[in-house]
Amino acid sequence: MEQEYIRLKDISKKMALSTKTLRRYIKQGKLFAIKTGNVYKIPISELNRFTLSLFAESYNMSYDDLDKLLKQRNKENIEKRINFATKFLNLNKEQSKLISEFYSLSL
């Protein structure tokens, strides 16, 4: 699978951060970038990680703590959906267990 990139100046516009600030994050190691000539390119996956880390930082949380919280909330939402489906479709315990196992594998 080919990696997708976004240019630093495009991130600057979308996130309302100056390119100077983003370059500082790159130098501090907070944002990974590839420099080709005078152009910085950031992998989309890195931009997602960086955005989450900024969000976590704004709430005085670590990136790992935020990641755990999001996974826990996702798990709770899935459990609610399984419970609803079980009741709505009148599933027996065996069928409900199969659905739960499927979702736990996909998490």
OpenMM code with the backbone's topology and positions (N, CA, C; nanometers):
from openmm import Vec3, app, unit

residues = "MET GLU GLN GLU TYR ILE ARG LEU LYS ASP ILE SER LYS LYS MET ALA LEU SER THR LYS THR LEU ARG ARG TYR ILE LYS GLN GLY LYS LEU PHE ALA ILE LYS THR GLY ASN VAL TYR LYS ILE PRO ILE SER GLU LEU ASN ARG PHE THR LEU SER LEU PHE ALA GLU SER TYR ASN MET SER TYR ASP ASP LEU ASP LYS LEU LEU LYS GLN ARG ASN LYS GLU ASN ILE GLU LYS ARG ILE ASN PHE ALA THR LYS PHE LEU ASN LEU ASN LYS GLU GLN SER LYS LEU ILE SER GLU PHE TYR SER LEU SER LEU".split()
positions = [
    Vec3(0.0842, -0.1182, 0.0000),
    Vec3(0.0000, 0.0000, 0.0000),
    Vec3(0.0887, 0.1246, 0.0000),
    Vec3(0.0585, 0.2161, -0.0879),
    Vec3(0.1399, 0.3365, -0.1008),
    Vec3(0.1009, 0.4395, 0.0049),
    Vec3(0.2019, 0.4991, 0.0648),
    Vec3(0.1830, 0.5997, 0.1693),
    Vec3(0.1343, 0.7304, 0.1065),
    Vec3(0.0362, 0.7959, 0.1683),
    Vec3(-0.0125, 0.9254, 0.1221),
    Vec3(0.0514, 1.0344, 0.2070),
    Vec3(0.0819, 1.1472, 0.1429),
    Vec3(0.1485, 1.2587, 0.2105),
    Vec3(0.0685, 1.3871, 0.1923),
    Vec3(0.0932, 1.4796, 0.2840),
    Vec3(0.0348, 1.6131, 0.2736),
    Vec3(0.1468, 1.7146, 0.2975),
    Vec3(0.1429, 1.8227, 0.2230),
    Vec3(0.2487, 1.9239, 0.2356),
    Vec3(0.2291, 2.0066, 0.3624),
    Vec3(0.3411, 2.0536, 0.4147),
    Vec3(0.3406, 2.1319, 0.5379),
    Vec3(0.2518, 2.2551, 0.5253),
    Vec3(0.2600, 2.3240, 0.4109),
    Vec3(0.1805, 2.4470, 0.3969),
    Vec3(0.0308, 2.4170, 0.3917),
    Vec3(-0.0062, 2.2979, 0.3429),
    Vec3(-0.1481, 2.2601, 0.3423),
    Vec3(-0.1963, 2.2294, 0.4843),
    Vec3(-0.1109, 2.1667, 0.5633),
    Vec3(-0.1443, 2.1413, 0.7039),
    Vec3(-0.1585, 2.2738, 0.7777),
    Vec3(-0.0691, 2.3649, 0.7486),
    Vec3(-0.0712, 2.4963, 0.8116),
    Vec3(-0.2064, 2.5646, 0.7891),
    Vec3(-0.2554, 2.5589, 0.6675),
    Vec3(-0.3848, 2.6214, 0.6360),
    Vec3(-0.4998, 2.5514, 0.7074),
    Vec3(-0.4990, 2.4179, 0.7057),
    Vec3(-0.6101, 2.3416, 0.7628),
    Vec3(-0.6146, 2.3487, 0.9147),
    Vec3(-0.4970, 2.3538, 0.9776),
    Vec3(-0.4921, 2.3510, 1.1240),
    Vec3(-0.4766, 2.4896, 1.1854),
    Vec3(-0.4669, 2.5919, 1.1026),
    Vec3(-0.4487, 2.7293, 1.1498),
    Vec3(-0.3246, 2.7415, 1.2387),
    Vec3(-0.2177, 2.6729, 1.1967),
    Vec3(-0.0876, 2.6835, 1.2622),
    Vec3(0.0109, 2.7372, 1.1590),
    Vec3(0.1017, 2.8203, 1.2025),
    Vec3(0.1986, 2.8732, 1.1077),
    Vec3(0.2970, 2.7633, 1.0653),
    Vec3(0.3545, 2.7798, 0.9475),
    Vec3(0.4547, 2.6831, 0.9020),
    Vec3(0.5761, 2.6878, 0.9947),
    Vec3(0.6026, 2.8041, 1.0516),
    Vec3(0.7142, 2.8173, 1.1459),
    Vec3(0.6904, 2.7297, 1.2694),
    Vec3(0.5695, 2.7309, 1.3217),
    Vec3(0.5347, 2.6467, 1.4367),
    Vec3(0.5473, 2.4996, 1.4007),
    Vec3(0.4970, 2.4622, 1.2833),
    Vec3(0.5050, 2.3225, 1.2402),
    Vec3(0.6500, 2.2789, 1.2215),
    Vec3(0.7338, 2.3666, 1.1666),
    Vec3(0.8765, 2.3341, 1.1530),
    Vec3(0.9412, 2.3146, 1.2899),
    Vec3(0.8992, 2.3948, 1.3877),
    Vec3(0.9512, 2.3798, 1.5236),
    Vec3(0.9119, 2.2430, 1.5799),
    Vec3(0.7868, 2.2009, 1.5567),
    Vec3(0.7429, 2.0679, 1.6006),
    Vec3(0.8272, 1.9595, 1.5337),
    Vec3(0.8610, 1.9792, 1.4081),
    Vec3(0.9444, 1.8819, 1.3366),
    Vec3(1.0827, 1.8751, 1.4014),
    Vec3(1.1426, 1.9910, 1.4281),
    Vec3(1.2757, 1.9943, 1.4900),
    Vec3(1.2753, 1.9351, 1.6307),
    Vec3(1.1632, 1.9505, 1.7029),
    Vec3(1.1511, 1.8958, 1.8386),
    Vec3(1.1206, 1.7463, 1.8367),
    Vec3(1.0921, 1.6922, 1.7190),
    Vec3(1.0596, 1.5500, 1.7083),
    Vec3(0.9145, 1.5175, 1.7372),
    Vec3(0.8306, 1.6194, 1.7481),
    Vec3(0.6892, 1.5971, 1.7749),
    Vec3(0.6101, 1.5636, 1.6481),
    Vec3(0.6677, 1.5991, 1.5321),
    Vec3(0.6029, 1.5750, 1.4035),
    Vec3(0.7066, 1.5217, 1.3064),
    Vec3(0.6799, 1.4044, 1.2510),
    Vec3(0.7715, 1.3438, 1.1546),
    Vec3(0.7411, 1.3986, 1.0156),
    Vec3(0.8463, 1.4363, 0.9437),
    Vec3(0.8294, 1.4884, 0.8083),
    Vec3(0.9457, 1.4438, 0.7214),
    Vec3(0.9201, 1.4417, 0.5925),
    Vec3(1.0235, 1.4125, 0.4937),
    Vec3(1.0453, 1.5406, 0.4149),
    Vec3(1.1725, 1.5815, 0.4057),
    Vec3(1.2025, 1.7043, 0.3332),
    Vec3(1.2597, 1.6690, 0.1970),
    Vec3(1.1943, 1.7185, 0.0928),
    Vec3(1.2399, 1.6999, -0.0444),
    Vec3(1.2654, 1.8389, -0.1012),
    Vec3(1.3922, 1.8738, -0.1178),
    Vec3(1.4244, 2.0106, -0.1598),
    Vec3(1.3874, 2.1049, -0.0468),
    Vec3(1.2983, 2.2002, -0.0772),
    Vec3(1.2511, 2.2948, 0.0251),
    Vec3(1.1107, 2.2619, 0.0742),
    Vec3(1.0597, 2.1456, 0.0356),
    Vec3(0.9215, 2.1103, 0.0675),
    Vec3(0.9185, 1.9980, 0.1709),
    Vec3(0.8432, 2.0218, 0.2786),
    Vec3(0.8211, 1.9189, 0.3796),
    Vec3(0.6932, 1.8423, 0.3439),
    Vec3(0.7007, 1.7100, 0.3524),
    Vec3(0.5827, 1.6252, 0.3327),
    Vec3(0.5640, 1.5412, 0.4583),
    Vec3(0.4387, 1.5314, 0.5009),
    Vec3(0.4063, 1.4563, 0.6215),
    Vec3(0.3133, 1.3417, 0.5824),
    Vec3(0.3465, 1.2189, 0.6239),
    Vec3(0.2549, 1.1072, 0.5974),
    Vec3(0.1201, 1.1319, 0.6666),
    Vec3(0.0119, 1.0962, 0.5996),
    Vec3(-0.1220, 1.1156, 0.6564),
    Vec3(-0.1346, 1.0453, 0.7919),
    Vec3(-0.0784, 0.9255, 0.8033),
    Vec3(-0.0856, 0.8528, 0.9309),
    Vec3(-0.0153, 0.9310, 1.0426),
    Vec3(0.0939, 0.9973, 1.0092),
    Vec3(0.1662, 1.0788, 1.1072),
    Vec3(0.0847, 1.2014, 1.1449),
    Vec3(0.0175, 1.2603, 1.0475),
    Vec3(-0.0674, 1.3762, 1.0757),
    Vec3(-0.1792, 1.3377, 1.1718),
    Vec3(-0.2381, 1.2199, 1.1530),
    Vec3(-0.3430, 1.1724, 1.2443),
    Vec3(-0.2878, 1.1548, 1.3857),
    Vec3(-0.1707, 1.0934, 1.3965),
    Vec3(-0.1071, 1.0738, 1.5276),
    Vec3(-0.0766, 1.2080, 1.5927),
    Vec3(-0.0210, 1.2998, 1.5149),
    Vec3(0.0155, 1.4321, 1.5645),
    Vec3(-0.1081, 1.5086, 1.6132),
    Vec3(-0.2154, 1.5034, 1.5371),
    Vec3(-0.3387, 1.5726, 1.5737),
    Vec3(-0.3937, 1.5188, 1.7058),
    Vec3(-0.3931, 1.3866, 1.7200),
    Vec3(-0.4385, 1.3270, 1.8463),
    Vec3(-0.3487, 1.3669, 1.9627),
    Vec3(-0.2185, 1.3747, 1.9373),
    Vec3(-0.1272, 1.4123, 2.0463),
    Vec3(-0.1495, 1.5572, 2.0890),
    Vec3(-0.1787, 1.6467, 1.9929),
    Vec3(-0.2105, 1.7860, 2.0283),
    Vec3(-0.3401, 1.7925, 2.1093),
    Vec3(-0.4386, 1.7146, 2.0670),
    Vec3(-0.5658, 1.7087, 2.1398),
    Vec3(-0.5422, 1.6594, 2.2821),
    Vec3(-0.4651, 1.5520, 2.2965),
    Vec3(-0.4351, 1.4964, 2.4287),
    Vec3(-0.3632, 1.6001, 2.5146),
    Vec3(-0.2660, 1.6669, 2.4549),
    Vec3(-0.1885, 1.7682, 2.5272),
    Vec3(-0.2785, 1.8808, 2.5781),
    Vec3(-0.3784, 1.9190, 2.4993),
    Vec3(-0.4681, 2.0277, 2.5399),
    Vec3(-0.5530, 1.9884, 2.6604),
    Vec3(-0.5680, 1.8587, 2.6856),
    Vec3(-0.6423, 1.8097, 2.8023),
    Vec3(-0.5494, 1.7530, 2.9094),
    Vec3(-0.4219, 1.7871, 2.8997),
    Vec3(-0.3214, 1.7392, 2.9950),
    Vec3(-0.3209, 1.5873, 3.0077),
    Vec3(-0.3323, 1.5210, 2.8942),
    Vec3(-0.3295, 1.3748, 2.8899),
    Vec3(-0.2115, 1.3327, 2.8038),
    Vec3(-0.1665, 1.2117, 2.8250),
    Vec3(-0.0651, 1.1584, 2.7347),
    Vec3(-0.1363, 1.1017, 2.6127),
    Vec3(-0.0610, 1.0850, 2.5060),
    Vec3(-0.1168, 1.0256, 2.3845),
    Vec3(-0.1698, 0.8853, 2.4136),
    Vec3(-0.0941, 0.8077, 2.4908),
    Vec3(-0.1350, 0.6708, 2.5244),
    Vec3(-0.2639, 0.6683, 2.6052),
    Vec3(-0.2782, 0.7625, 2.7007),
    Vec3(-0.4006, 0.7689, 2.7811),
    Vec3(-0.5216, 0.8018, 2.6936),
    Vec3(-0.5041, 0.8960, 2.6003),
    Vec3(-0.6130, 0.9313, 2.5095),
    Vec3(-0.6485, 0.8127, 2.4207),
    Vec3(-0.5475, 0.7435, 2.3712),
    Vec3(-0.5699, 0.6264, 2.2865),
    Vec3(-0.6491, 0.5197, 2.3620),
    Vec3(-0.6116, 0.4945, 2.4879),
    Vec3(-0.6840, 0.3968, 2.5704),
    Vec3(-0.8291, 0.4403, 2.5918),
    Vec3(-0.8483, 0.5698, 2.6190),
    Vec3(-0.9829, 0.6223, 2.6415),
    Vec3(-1.0693, 0.6045, 2.5166),
    Vec3(-1.0148, 0.6375, 2.4000),
    Vec3(-1.0906, 0.6234, 2.2753),
    Vec3(-1.1238, 0.4774, 2.2468),
    Vec3(-1.0295, 0.3881, 2.2720),
    Vec3(-1.0556, 0.2448, 2.2519),
    Vec3(-1.1625, 0.1956, 2.3481),
    Vec3(-1.1582, 0.2415, 2.4743),
    Vec3(-1.2577, 0.2012, 2.5734),
    Vec3(-1.3964, 0.2496, 2.5326),
    Vec3(-1.4045, 0.3743, 2.4876),
    Vec3(-1.5347, 0.4283, 2.4451),
    Vec3(-1.5868, 0.3531, 2.3230),
    Vec3(-1.4964, 0.3189, 2.2310),
    Vec3(-1.5358, 0.2423, 2.1137),
    Vec3(-1.5894, 0.1059, 2.1559),
    Vec3(-1.5203, 0.0425, 2.2506),
    Vec3(-1.5624, -0.0880, 2.3007),
    Vec3(-1.7005, -0.0779, 2.3661),
    Vec3(-1.7218, 0.0279, 2.4450),
    Vec3(-1.8515, 0.0471, 2.5108),
    Vec3(-1.9623, 0.0660, 2.4078),
    Vec3(-1.9344, 0.1425, 2.3022),
    Vec3(-2.0340, 0.1644, 2.1964),
    Vec3(-2.0674, 0.0335, 2.1257),
    Vec3(-1.9664, -0.0469, 2.1003),
    Vec3(-1.9893, -0.1764, 2.0348),
    Vec3(-2.0721, -0.2668, 2.1249),
    Vec3(-2.0404, -0.2679, 2.2541),
    Vec3(-2.1167, -0.3503, 2.3480),
    Vec3(-2.2632, -0.3068, 2.3524),
    Vec3(-2.2877, -0.1761, 2.3471),
    Vec3(-2.4259, -0.1261, 2.3448),
    Vec3(-2.4973, -0.1731, 2.2187),
    Vec3(-2.4280, -0.1695, 2.1058),
    Vec3(-2.4888, -0.2137, 1.9796),
    Vec3(-2.5188, -0.3632, 1.9825),
    Vec3(-2.4276, -0.4400, 2.0399),
    Vec3(-2.4491, -0.5851, 2.0498),
    Vec3(-2.5712, -0.6134, 2.1388),
    Vec3(-2.5797, -0.5443, 2.2511),
    Vec3(-2.6937, -0.5630, 2.3410),
    Vec3(-2.8250, -0.5258, 2.2728),
    Vec3(-2.8224, -0.4151, 2.1997),
    Vec3(-2.9428, -0.3730, 2.1273),
    Vec3(-2.9812, -0.4776, 2.0230),
    Vec3(-2.8835, -0.5232, 1.9446),
    Vec3(-2.9104, -0.6224, 1.8397),
    Vec3(-2.9624, -0.7521, 1.9008),
    Vec3(-2.9035, -0.7909, 2.0128),
    Vec3(-2.9466, -0.9144, 2.0802),
    Vec3(-3.0941, -0.9052, 2.1188),
    Vec3(-3.1330, -0.7918, 2.1763),
    Vec3(-3.2724, -0.7744, 2.2186),
    Vec3(-3.3653, -0.7569, 2.0978),
    Vec3(-3.3235, -0.6743, 2.0028),
    Vec3(-3.4068, -0.6431, 1.8871),
    Vec3(-3.4306, -0.7662, 1.7997),
    Vec3(-3.3274, -0.8470, 1.7803),
    Vec3(-3.3383, -0.9639, 1.6931),
    Vec3(-3.3728, -1.0921, 1.7692),
    Vec3(-3.3942, -1.0787, 1.9000),
    Vec3(-3.4224, -1.1954, 1.9848),
    Vec3(-3.3169, -1.3052, 1.9676),
    Vec3(-3.1910, -1.2655, 1.9748),
    Vec3(-3.0818, -1.3624, 1.9601),
    Vec3(-3.0655, -1.4418, 2.0890),
    Vec3(-3.0270, -1.5671, 2.0742),
    Vec3(-2.9990, -1.6460, 2.1936),
    Vec3(-2.8555, -1.6183, 2.2393),
    Vec3(-2.8163, -1.6740, 2.3517),
    Vec3(-2.6834, -1.6474, 2.4081),
    Vec3(-2.5717, -1.6891, 2.3134),
    Vec3(-2.5909, -1.7996, 2.2447),
    Vec3(-2.4886, -1.8503, 2.1512),
    Vec3(-2.4664, -1.7512, 2.0362),
    Vec3(-2.5755, -1.7019, 1.9786),
    Vec3(-2.5653, -1.6067, 1.8680),
    Vec3(-2.5030, -1.4753, 1.9153),
    Vec3(-2.5442, -1.4305, 2.0321),
    Vec3(-2.4901, -1.3073, 2.0891),
    Vec3(-2.3404, -1.3213, 2.1149),
    Vec3(-2.2993, -1.4380, 2.1625),
    Vec3(-2.1575, -1.4635, 2.1898),
    Vec3(-2.0760, -1.4592, 2.0598),
    Vec3(-2.1304, -1.5145, 1.9523),
    Vec3(-2.0616, -1.5125, 1.8229),
    Vec3(-2.0404, -1.3694, 1.7731),
    Vec3(-2.1427, -1.2863, 1.7890),
    Vec3(-2.1311, -1.1465, 1.7479),
    Vec3(-2.0258, -1.0755, 1.8326),
    Vec3(-2.0270, -1.0987, 1.9634),
    Vec3(-1.9283, -1.0371, 2.0527),
    Vec3(-1.7870, -1.0777, 2.0154),
    Vec3(-1.7682, -1.2053, 1.9851),
    Vec3(-1.6345, -1.2541, 1.9455),
    Vec3(-1.5897, -1.1893, 1.8155),
    Vec3(-1.6819, -1.1738, 1.7214),
    Vec3(-1.6480, -1.1098, 1.5951),
    Vec3(-1.6009, -0.9667, 1.6176),
    Vec3(-1.6752, -0.8905, 1.6986),
    Vec3(-1.6356, -0.7527, 1.7243),
    Vec3(-1.5074, -0.7418, 1.8042),
    Vec3(-1.4840, -0.8335, 1.8953),
    Vec3(-1.3591, -0.8274, 1.9737),
    Vec3(-1.2392, -0.8559, 1.8840),
    Vec3(-1.2569, -0.9368, 1.7812),
    Vec3(-1.1471, -0.9623, 1.6868),
    Vec3(-1.1193, -0.8407, 1.5997),
    Vec3(-1.2220, -0.7614, 1.5716),
    Vec3(-1.2056, -0.6469, 1.4827),
    Vec3(-1.1580, -0.5213, 1.5558),
    Vec3(-1.1520, -0.5242, 1.6887),
    Vec3(-1.1061, -0.4068, 1.7641),
    Vec3(-0.9581, -0.3875, 1.7571),
] * unit.nanometer
topology = app.Topology()
chain = topology.addChain("A")
for resn in residues:
    res = topology.addResidue(resn, chain)
    for name in ("N", "CA", "C"):
        topology.addAtom(name, app.Element.getBySymbol(name[0]), res)
